[in-house]
Amino acid sequence: MNPIPYPAAPTVSLIEGDGIGPEISAATRRVVEAAGGRIAWEPVLAGMTAAEQLNDPLPPATLESIKKNQLALKGPLGTPIGGGFRSVNVTLRQTFDLYANVRPALTIPGVPSRFAGVDIVMVRENTEDLYAGVEHYVDPRRNAAESICIITRFGSERVITYAFEYARRHGRKKVTLVHKANILKMTNGLFLDVGREVAQRYPEIVFDDLIVDATAMKLVIAPERFDVIVTMNLFGDILSDLTAGLIGGLGVAPAANIGDGGCAIFEAVHGTAPDIAGQGIANPTGLMLSAVMLLEHVGQDEAAARMRRGIHTALANPETRTGDLGGKTNTAGYADAIVRAITS
Ligand SMILES: NC(=O)c1ccc[n+]([C@@H]2O[C@H](COP(=O)([O-])OP(=O)(O)OC[C@H]3O[C@@H](n4cnc5c(N)ncnc54)[C@H](O)[C@@H]3O)[C@@H](O)[C@H]2O)c1
């Protein structure tokens, strides 16, 4: 699934993002460097910042940079609610056909959460479903509207195959396909049918399926029941915030958007946190763990492992955690602690 032999120091488009984005990006760059990650960053603009500065939320230069580098690390981007420009996140995923959104939820020792031993990887289909962007008002007075749920055999097969290949590559035992095929018999039924077909090619991996509402309940009662989950766009969007909640919240959740040929955009799951932006207190762990996934993706496994260990060490100590995790330090103090852990 990752056939590109990356250069020793690949160039990566860096979208710092809006709100807390610049603060968490600066901390992340520092820690990547301390861990020995060899990345040549190419800063580019997107989101509200780009809309304000260049009158375009997704400028051509940003698209060109990602097209050339095939790799990006992205901070959070603000999206106007209701009207305004279309989500830049959704546009980027569709433009580069990044069909698999991989969101690991792994318990981090010391981080306050309700469960121990959570180790779930959510693979969310990223280009179809209700997020395909096909919606309209059905009457001129805007009293009724409809969104079209699009599911294709092609889109289903490639993301479900990705989930099984991921499971095989990482020695995982089970893939659970989540759907609502009892009600949405055609769209979700197709996704489930394709899942059953693909599963036959992976006899060593247990396959089961679960209805989305039951999944939500089981995730909060017995998260250890789950290993790899593969699901459609909307359910994956919602359930991956739930799995982030199982390990301590959005502040510590990373994600990777992956397409064929190695093209990938790595991003924190959380948003721009406008309520704390500019105060230097944001938790950069989500973006840092996304950078760890980036280092693994480009074959820099040792730097990735050093960085992950440093993050875990800093998170294990309440003195060196950020306030959202009940800690006593700020963004820069937390990055200092990780750098100390890596270099000592
Ligand atoms: N991937 C993305 O770019 C992305 C994802 C979600 C939301 N958004 C956008 O972000 C904006 C704000 O959205 P929202 O308020 O619903 O969600 P949010 O994730 O920005 O914030 C929700 C709450 O979590 C806190 N929080 C989030 N990240 C944090 C961090 N790293 N450290 C400490 N606290 C953190 C915030 O302070 C806030 O109280 C919206 O414009 C939305 O569209 C972007």
The ligand as a MOL file (V3000), in Angstrom:
LIG
                    3D

  0  0  0     0  0            999 V3000
M  V30 BEGIN CTAB
M  V30 COUNTS 44 48 0 0 0
M  V30 BEGIN ATOM
M  V30 1 N -9.5510 18.7540 10.9880 0
M  V30 2 C -9.9630 20.0250 11.0560 0
M  V30 3 O -9.3920 20.8980 10.4440 0
M  V30 4 C -11.1670 20.3570 11.9220 0
M  V30 5 C -11.7760 19.3810 12.7230 0
M  V30 6 C -12.8490 19.7610 13.5440 0
M  V30 7 C -13.3040 21.0850 13.5320 0
M  V30 8 N -12.6920 21.9930 12.7140 0 CHG=1
M  V30 9 C -13.0950 23.4250 12.7380 0
M  V30 10 O -12.6010 24.0110 13.9420 0
M  V30 11 C -13.4690 25.0760 14.3370 0
M  V30 12 C -13.8430 24.9140 15.8100 0
M  V30 13 O -14.5620 23.6960 15.9670 0
M  V30 14 P -15.0880 23.1350 17.3520 0
M  V30 15 O -15.0500 24.2320 18.3880 0
M  V30 16 O -16.3480 22.4140 17.0920 0 CHG=-1
M  V30 17 O -14.0420 21.9890 17.7670 0
M  V30 18 P -12.5760 22.0930 18.3800 0
M  V30 19 O -11.9630 20.7270 18.2930 0
M  V30 20 O -11.8330 23.1930 17.7670 0
M  V30 21 O -12.7890 22.4640 19.9380 0
M  V30 22 C -13.6290 21.7180 20.8160 0
M  V30 23 C -13.1240 21.9210 22.2650 0
M  V30 24 O -11.9100 21.1700 22.4400 0
M  V30 25 C -10.8410 22.0190 22.8250 0
M  V30 26 N -9.6380 21.5950 22.0830 0
M  V30 27 C -9.5820 21.1890 20.7940 0
M  V30 28 N -8.3330 20.9090 20.4470 0
M  V30 29 C -7.5730 21.1440 21.5380 0
M  V30 30 C -6.1790 21.0390 21.8020 0
M  V30 31 N -5.3180 20.6120 20.8610 0
M  V30 32 N -5.7330 21.3850 23.0390 0
M  V30 33 C -6.5730 21.7940 23.9930 0
M  V30 34 N -7.9180 21.8970 23.8020 0
M  V30 35 C -8.4010 21.5910 22.5900 0
M  V30 36 C -11.2740 23.4330 22.4250 0
M  V30 37 O -10.6330 24.4070 23.2420 0
M  V30 38 C -12.7760 23.3740 22.5980 0
M  V30 39 O -13.1150 23.6210 23.9350 0
M  V30 40 C -14.6650 25.0440 13.3820 0
M  V30 41 O -14.4750 26.0340 12.3780 0
M  V30 42 C -14.5930 23.6650 12.7570 0
M  V30 43 O -15.1270 23.6250 11.4570 0
M  V30 44 C -11.6260 21.6650 11.9310 0
M  V30 END ATOM
M  V30 BEGIN BOND
M  V30 1 1 1 2
M  V30 2 2 2 3
M  V30 3 1 2 4
M  V30 4 1 4 5
M  V30 5 2 4 44
M  V30 6 2 5 6
M  V30 7 1 6 7
M  V30 8 2 7 8
M  V30 9 1 8 9
M  V30 10 1 8 44
M  V30 11 1 9 10
M  V30 12 1 9 42
M  V30 13 1 10 11
M  V30 14 1 11 12
M  V30 15 1 11 40
M  V30 16 1 12 13
M  V30 17 1 13 14
M  V30 18 2 14 15
M  V30 19 1 14 16
M  V30 20 1 14 17
M  V30 21 1 17 18
M  V30 22 2 18 19
M  V30 23 1 18 20
M  V30 24 1 18 21
M  V30 25 1 21 22
M  V30 26 1 22 23
M  V30 27 1 23 24
M  V30 28 1 23 38
M  V30 29 1 24 25
M  V30 30 1 25 26
M  V30 31 1 25 36
M  V30 32 1 26 27
M  V30 33 1 26 35
M  V30 34 2 27 28
M  V30 35 1 28 29
M  V30 36 1 29 30
M  V30 37 2 29 35
M  V30 38 1 30 31
M  V30 39 2 30 32
M  V30 40 1 32 33
M  V30 41 2 33 34
M  V30 42 1 34 35
M  V30 43 1 36 37
M  V30 44 1 36 38
M  V30 45 1 38 39
M  V30 46 1 40 41
M  V30 47 1 40 42
M  V30 48 1 42 43
M  V30 END BOND
M  V30 END CTAB
M  END
